[in-house]
Amino acid sequence: MIRIISKIMINASVKKVWSVISAIERDPYFWKGMVRVRNTSRNGNVFTREITLNTSDKCYQKVVLFPMEGIHIKWTRGVLSGIKDILITSIGNQTLLEVEMNYALKGIAQFRSRHISEELRNESELALQLIKEEIEKIQPFQIQNRKLWADMIP
């Protein structure tokens, strides 16, 4: 069994964090172990999807969105089985983003569990950092037309 917990503080509201993490079709951008995501069904806030990993393995997930609270992901078939929870908590004007993964490996992957555990930890920390950067990126300020210097003197 592999258990990984990663956390990061983000200088943004829960609403802003939720708008980024709830766009689950963008998961391969943040989670580098994924190459492709294909939603196969949706029933309200519950999605079933097929994941292609960077090892070309296909896995299946059931994803439940809990608006403004988090995401519950259950790996149902493939080399990974288990649960990944993504939780958001408001702390003042910041948001704590947490990822908790509890996985069991199947097949040949069991023999590389220590290496895979380290890869998953690195992937989780990178994903949190990429999400933070996406949310906190500096918005360009609007440039206003200036008057001539002579016009600015009272």
Residue, then its C-alpha position, 0 to 999 in steps of 0.5 A: m500500500i502506498r500512502i502519500i500526502s502533499k499540501i500547498m498554500i495558495n494565495a487565492s480564494v477557494k472559488k478561484v482554486w475550485s475553478v482550476i481544479s474542477a476543470i478535470e479535463r485539464d488533469p494531464y496538464f497538472w498530473k504529469g503521469m497522465v497522457r490522456v483523459r477521456n470522460t466516458s460518462r457523467n451523471g451530475n457531479v459523478f464522472t467515469r473516465e479512462i486514463t492513459l498513463n505515460t507508461s501507455d497503461k489504461c486505467y479507469q476512474k470514478v470521479v466525484l466533484f464536491p463543489m468548493e470542497g474537493i474531488h474524490i477519485k477512485w481508481t477502478r481498473g488498471v495497474l493502480s487501484g485506490i483513492k486520491d482525494i483533493l481537498i481545499t480549505s479556506i484559511g483567511n484569504q488563502t486556500l490550503l490545497e491537499v492531496e491524499m493518495n492511498y494506492a495499491l499496485k497490481g501485477i509487475a508494478q508491485f516489484r517497483s513499489r518503492h520507485i513508484s511511490e517516489e514517482l507518485r510523491n514527485e508527481s503530486e508535489l509538481a501538480l500542486q506547484l503547477i496548480k499554484e502557479e496557474i492560479e497565482k500568475i500575475q494578471p497583466f495590468q491595463i496600460q492607460n494612454r498617458k497625456l503629454w508631460a506638459d499636460m500633467i502639470p497643474 
